[in-house]
Amino acid sequence: MNRTKKILVTGGAGYIGSVLIGKLLGKAFQVRTIDNLMFSDAALKQYMDNPNFEFIKGDIRNKDDVGKAVADVDTVVHLAAIVGDPACKKFPELATSTNKDGAEHLCLQAIDAGVSRFIFASTCSNYGKMLDPEGFVDETAELNPISLYAELKVGFEQYLVSKSNDSFCPVVLRFATAYGLSPRPRFDLTVNEFTKELFYKRKLEIFGEQFWRPYCHTGDLAQACLLMTEADRSLISAQAFNVGNSNENYRKKMLIDEILKQLPGSESSVSFVTKDEDPRDYRVNFDKIKKLGYHTSMDVPRGINEIIQALSSGTIKNPDDKMLVNI
Ligand SMILES: NC(=O)c1ccc[n+]([C@@H]2O[C@H](COP(=O)([O-])OP(=O)(O)OC[C@H]3O[C@@H](n4cnc5c(N)ncnc54)[C@H](O)[C@@H]3O)[C@@H](O)[C@H]2O)c1
């Protein structure tokens, strides 16, 4: 008889992890998460009574906690991290001990425990600045990390892939910048933050309006993790995949235009600050993951609408809560 697969999600109380857990439980996987609850356990409460869900309050830097977390697990989806350039810049030692040392020990302990698949949440910001400002970057492009956050992501990508063997299948997912709802919504990410500020008609200063970034909904990022837990290992092992949709690259000015279409009357709240240099400017191609049958179900305009609806209906009780930003 086939045993139900057990998946360990690290960082399950976070923005993307708490969406992923819902999807995995919906597919009747056994799900365990380890999280040290930097932003509270609010996002996990809805899962606590599910018999297929197990929560370990622990730290991925602690070997005993990790030992418990990886026991009897088939697949690890590694999301726990100090997330984003500002947080890593402010707490460089914590970022290094978590995103590098902790991740490496997690990987080694997972291998020792017989985990067969390890899916790592990396980032498209590893691409830094595109060489051709008119072009797109794909997985073959040179990585050009220009922040500690991206440097640590690139370093662990390389470490993880080097551990690949017949019984261990590592996969790197380079996520586009997330937007949209989650049990732990984040309001320090561009689409959500701009929408919230303009919803409340607050002053918004936009720096570097002309630079490109790709965006992807939380549900679609979680879906990519789900796809990788089920994909044929020969198609994914030791490979990197960008996660998003080639049609969902936007300049910041384009995001503001979309938001203003849905929140007319807020134009005077926005000012643009000229900035000719931004070390990050990347427009990303997502054809590789599409060939595995992956497609996104949301787009930025609908994501903006989702946030506006949540703010108008009061679904998010306190959108200015400090727990909903990473810095
Ligand atoms: N959100 C994005 O736009 C985005 C884009 C690209 C990549 N990613 C990657 O996706 C992953 C998830 O991002 P997110 O937006 O959900 O972040 P998040 O900050 O909301 O979630 C991270 C979770 O990890 C937990 N955590 C942090 N340090 C830990 C530790 N030492 N031990 C145990 N748990 C710990 C936190 O408590 C938190 O619940 C991260 O690895 C991030 O780098 C996110």
The ligand as an SDF file (V2000), in Angstrom:
LIG
                    3D

 44 48  0  0  0  0  0  0  0  0999 V2000
    7.5590   37.0030   -0.7290 N   0  0  0  0  0  0  0  0  0  0  0  0
    8.2500   37.1670   -1.8560 C   0  0  0  0  0  0  0  0  0  0  0  0
    7.9920   38.0870   -2.6690 O   0  0  0  0  0  0  0  0  0  0  0  0
    9.3540   36.2140   -2.1840 C   0  0  0  0  0  0  0  0  0  0  0  0
   10.0000   36.3530   -3.4270 C   0  0  0  0  0  0  0  0  0  0  0  0
   11.0600   35.5120   -3.7160 C   0  0  0  0  0  0  0  0  0  0  0  0
   11.4410   34.5160   -2.8150 C   0  0  0  0  0  0  0  0  0  0  0  0
   10.7970   34.4030   -1.6260 N   0  0  0  0  0  0  0  0  0  0  0  0
   11.2220   33.3810   -0.6800 C   0  0  0  0  0  0  0  0  0  0  0  0
   10.0990   32.6170   -0.2790 O   0  0  0  0  0  0  0  0  0  0  0  0
   10.2570   32.2230    1.0940 C   0  0  0  0  0  0  0  0  0  0  0  0
    9.0240   32.6340    1.8970 C   0  0  0  0  0  0  0  0  0  0  0  0
    8.8570   34.0470    1.8160 O   0  0  0  0  0  0  0  0  0  0  0  0
    7.6750   34.7800    2.5940 P   0  0  0  0  0  0  0  0  0  0  0  0
    7.3510   36.0240    1.8570 O   0  0  0  0  0  0  0  0  0  0  0  0
    6.6150   33.7930    2.9020 O   0  0  0  0  0  0  0  0  0  0  0  0
    8.4460   35.2080    3.9280 O   0  0  0  0  0  0  0  0  0  0  0  0
    7.9280   35.3270    5.4280 P   0  0  0  0  0  0  0  0  0  0  0  0
    8.9080   36.1990    6.1130 O   0  0  0  0  0  0  0  0  0  0  0  0
    6.4860   35.7220    5.4560 O   0  0  0  0  0  0  0  0  0  0  0  0
    8.0410   33.8490    5.9940 O   0  0  0  0  0  0  0  0  0  0  0  0
    9.2410   33.3080    6.4720 C   0  0  0  0  0  0  0  0  0  0  0  0
    8.8910   32.4290    7.6630 C   0  0  0  0  0  0  0  0  0  0  0  0
   10.1210   31.8260    8.1050 O   0  0  0  0  0  0  0  0  0  0  0  0
   10.1120   31.8240    9.5170 C   0  0  0  0  0  0  0  0  0  0  0  0
   11.5120   31.7900    9.9700 N   0  0  0  0  0  0  0  0  0  0  0  0
   12.4610   32.7350    9.8320 C   0  0  0  0  0  0  0  0  0  0  0  0
   13.6020   32.3310   10.3920 N   0  0  0  0  0  0  0  0  0  0  0  0
   13.3740   31.0890   10.8830 C   0  0  0  0  0  0  0  0  0  0  0  0
   14.1750   30.1560   11.5790 C   0  0  0  0  0  0  0  0  0  0  0  0
   15.4570   30.4090   11.8920 N   0  0  0  0  0  0  0  0  0  0  0  0
   13.6310   28.9780   11.9340 N   0  0  0  0  0  0  0  0  0  0  0  0
   12.3240   28.7070   11.6550 C   0  0  0  0  0  0  0  0  0  0  0  0
   11.5230   29.5570   10.9970 N   0  0  0  0  0  0  0  0  0  0  0  0
   12.0400   30.7430   10.6130 C   0  0  0  0  0  0  0  0  0  0  0  0
    9.4090   33.1080    9.9180 C   0  0  0  0  0  0  0  0  0  0  0  0
    8.8790   33.0310   11.2360 O   0  0  0  0  0  0  0  0  0  0  0  0
    8.3330   33.1990    8.8590 C   0  0  0  0  0  0  0  0  0  0  0  0
    7.1210   32.5910    9.3000 O   0  0  0  0  0  0  0  0  0  0  0  0
   11.5390   32.8770    1.5910 C   0  0  0  0  0  0  0  0  0  0  0  0
   12.5880   31.9420    1.5300 O   0  0  0  0  0  0  0  0  0  0  0  0
   11.7770   33.9890    0.5920 C   0  0  0  0  0  0  0  0  0  0  0  0
   13.1400   34.3250    0.4640 O   0  0  0  0  0  0  0  0  0  0  0  0
    9.7480   35.2280   -1.2860 C   0  0  0  0  0  0  0  0  0  0  0  0
  1  2  1  0
  2  3  2  0
  2  4  1  0
  4  5  1  0
  4 44  2  0
  5  6  2  0
  6  7  1  0
  7  8  2  0
  8  9  1  0
  8 44  1  0
  9 10  1  0
  9 42  1  0
 10 11  1  0
 11 12  1  0
 11 40  1  0
 12 13  1  0
 13 14  1  0
 14 15  2  0
 14 16  1  0
 14 17  1  0
 17 18  1  0
 18 19  2  0
 18 20  1  0
 18 21  1  0
 21 22  1  0
 22 23  1  0
 23 24  1  0
 23 38  1  0
 24 25  1  0
 25 26  1  0
 25 36  1  0
 26 27  1  0
 26 35  1  0
 27 28  2  0
 28 29  1  0
 29 30  1  0
 29 35  2  0
 30 31  1  0
 30 32  2  0
 32 33  1  0
 33 34  2  0
 34 35  1  0
 36 37  1  0
 36 38  1  0
 38 39  1  0
 40 41  1  0
 40 42  1  0
 42 43  1  0
M  CHG  2   8   1  16  -1
M  END
$$$$
